[in-house]
């Protein structure tokens, strides 16, 4: 099961952890408010699958953006700071 997608999700897993509770709440609200009218007519198992896929997909998108624009930036800054400290 080791492949590029799974490895990348492992790389952004901390961001996934940070965002997944927010996304669970967001998806629940979207489904409850009727933004997906087909959802109510699905069986319980299909509702679970849709909920799971939406939650996972949105979490990965948020985690990617967070990793890309926040974590990587902070990591680069930290490396520069450490580099300057080592030169002293």
Residue frames relative to the residue before (quaternion, step in Angstrom):
aa qw qx qy qz dx dy dz
X 1.0000 0.0000 0.0000 0.0000 0.00 0.00 0.00
X 0.5151 0.6301 -0.4285 0.3925 3.57 1.24 0.06
X 0.2164 0.7493 -0.5987 0.1825 3.53 -0.69 1.16
X 0.7469 -0.4238 0.2636 0.4393 3.58 -1.27 0.12
X 0.6494 0.5241 -0.3230 0.4463 3.59 0.97 -0.86
X 0.6788 0.4794 -0.2899 0.4748 3.58 0.84 -0.98
X 0.6395 0.5172 -0.3258 0.4662 3.61 0.98 -0.79
X 0.6608 0.4935 -0.3182 0.4676 3.60 0.96 -0.79
X 0.6288 0.5149 -0.3388 0.4741 3.59 0.98 -0.77
X 0.6148 0.5306 -0.3407 0.4737 3.59 1.08 -0.66
X 0.6442 0.5326 -0.3115 0.4520 3.55 1.04 -0.78
X 0.7605 0.3356 -0.1879 0.5232 3.59 1.00 -0.78
X 0.3307 0.8008 -0.4621 0.1894 3.59 1.25 0.15
X 0.6179 0.5348 -0.3676 0.4439 3.62 1.01 -0.65
X 0.6522 0.4885 -0.3135 0.4875 3.58 0.98 -0.79
X 0.5999 0.5439 -0.3574 0.4654 3.60 1.06 -0.68
X 0.6431 0.5302 -0.3116 0.4563 3.56 0.95 -0.92
X 0.6653 0.5130 -0.3053 0.4483 3.57 0.91 -0.91
X 0.7853 0.3878 -0.1824 0.4469 3.59 0.83 -0.98
X 0.5675 0.6676 -0.4024 0.2651 3.61 1.01 -0.59
X 0.6299 0.5191 -0.3635 0.4490 3.64 0.99 -0.59
X 0.6246 0.5261 -0.3245 0.4773 3.57 1.03 -0.80
X 0.6846 0.4875 -0.2883 0.4589 3.59 0.87 -0.93
X 0.5928 0.5533 -0.3665 0.4561 3.60 1.03 -0.71
X 0.6759 0.4838 -0.2841 0.4779 3.56 0.91 -0.94
X 0.6410 0.5368 -0.3150 0.4491 3.59 0.96 -0.89
X 0.6862 0.4720 -0.2867 0.4733 3.59 0.81 -0.98
X 0.6265 0.5325 -0.3398 0.4566 3.61 0.97 -0.79
X 0.6678 0.4914 -0.3015 0.4708 3.59 0.94 -0.87
X 0.6483 0.5187 -0.3210 0.4557 3.59 0.94 -0.85
X 0.6852 0.4705 -0.2879 0.4757 3.58 0.92 -0.86
X 0.6558 0.5174 -0.3064 0.4565 3.58 1.02 -0.80
X 0.7059 0.4717 -0.2645 0.4575 3.60 0.99 -0.80
X 0.5520 -0.6718 0.3707 0.3266 3.61 1.22 0.03
X 0.3247 0.7542 -0.5090 0.2584 3.58 1.13 0.52
X 0.7264 0.2703 -0.1815 0.6053 3.58 1.29 -0.35
X 0.2080 -0.8467 0.4734 0.1255 3.61 0.24 1.24
X 0.6152 0.5636 -0.3516 0.4246 3.60 1.11 -0.53
X 0.5399 0.6878 -0.3835 0.2971 3.57 1.16 -0.63
X 0.6694 0.5332 -0.3040 0.4185 3.59 0.89 -0.90
X 0.6933 0.4865 -0.2789 0.4526 3.59 1.11 -0.57
X 0.5513 0.6236 -0.3901 0.3938 3.58 1.26 -0.06
X 0.5649 -0.5629 0.4700 0.3783 3.54 -1.25 0.42
X 0.6802 -0.4927 0.3445 0.4195 3.58 -1.22 0.39
X 0.6562 0.5123 -0.3196 0.4526 3.60 0.96 -0.82
X 0.6710 0.4769 -0.2988 0.4828 3.59 0.94 -0.81
X 0.6018 0.5370 -0.3581 0.4703 3.59 1.07 -0.65
X 0.6433 0.5194 -0.3183 0.4638 3.58 0.95 -0.86
X 0.6642 0.5072 -0.3065 0.4556 3.58 0.91 -0.92
X 0.6502 0.5012 -0.3138 0.4771 3.60 0.93 -0.87
X 0.6509 0.5175 -0.3064 0.4633 3.59 0.91 -0.94
X 0.6670 0.5059 -0.2905 0.4635 3.58 0.92 -0.95
X 0.6923 0.4797 -0.2868 0.4564 3.59 0.83 -0.95
X 0.6420 0.5062 -0.3224 0.4771 3.59 0.98 -0.80
X 0.6680 0.5044 -0.2990 0.4582 3.58 0.88 -0.95
X 0.6758 0.4866 -0.2958 0.4681 3.58 0.87 -0.92
X 0.6818 0.5030 -0.2959 0.4412 3.59 0.84 -0.94
X 0.6865 0.4670 -0.2883 0.4770 3.58 0.86 -0.93
X 0.6162 0.5399 -0.3441 0.4588 3.60 1.02 -0.75
X 0.6632 0.4999 -0.3101 0.4628 3.59 0.90 -0.88
X 0.6346 0.5179 -0.3367 0.4645 3.61 0.98 -0.77
X 0.6691 0.4843 -0.3012 0.4765 3.62 0.85 -0.93
X 0.6640 0.5087 -0.3039 0.4560 3.57 0.94 -0.89
X 0.6189 0.5348 -0.3394 0.4645 3.58 1.02 -0.77
X 0.6809 0.4873 -0.2911 0.4628 3.58 0.84 -0.99
X 0.6528 0.5092 -0.3089 0.4682 3.57 0.96 -0.84
X 0.6652 0.4994 -0.3049 0.4637 3.56 0.88 -0.93
X 0.6955 0.5073 -0.2690 0.4320 3.52 0.85 -1.02
X 0.8207 0.2982 -0.1280 0.4703 3.57 0.74 -1.03
X 0.7358 0.3542 -0.2404 0.5248 3.61 1.15 -0.31
X 0.7382 0.4361 -0.2594 0.4446 3.59 0.53 -1.18
X 0.6832 0.4800 -0.3076 0.4563 3.60 0.79 -0.94
X 0.6312 0.5309 -0.3332 0.4569 3.60 1.02 -0.76
X 0.6788 0.4790 -0.2874 0.4767 3.58 0.90 -0.91
X 0.6205 0.5325 -0.3421 0.4630 3.60 1.02 -0.72
X 0.6561 0.4985 -0.3109 0.4737 3.60 0.93 -0.86
X 0.6430 0.5096 -0.3240 0.4710 3.59 0.95 -0.82
X 0.6495 0.5211 -0.3142 0.4560 3.58 0.93 -0.85
X 0.6511 0.5083 -0.3161 0.4667 3.58 0.96 -0.81
X 0.6433 0.5090 -0.3239 0.4714 3.59 1.02 -0.76
X 0.6454 0.5133 -0.3208 0.4659 3.59 0.95 -0.84
X 0.6593 0.4943 -0.3077 0.4757 3.59 0.91 -0.90
X 0.6324 0.5389 -0.3271 0.4501 3.59 1.00 -0.80
X 0.6634 0.4899 -0.2979 0.4808 3.58 0.97 -0.84
X 0.6591 0.5094 -0.3105 0.4578 3.59 0.98 -0.81
X 0.6530 0.5192 -0.3106 0.4555 3.58 1.05 -0.76
X 0.6257 0.5518 -0.3362 0.4371 3.60 1.14 -0.60
X 0.5937 0.6043 -0.3636 0.3875 3.60 1.10 -0.49
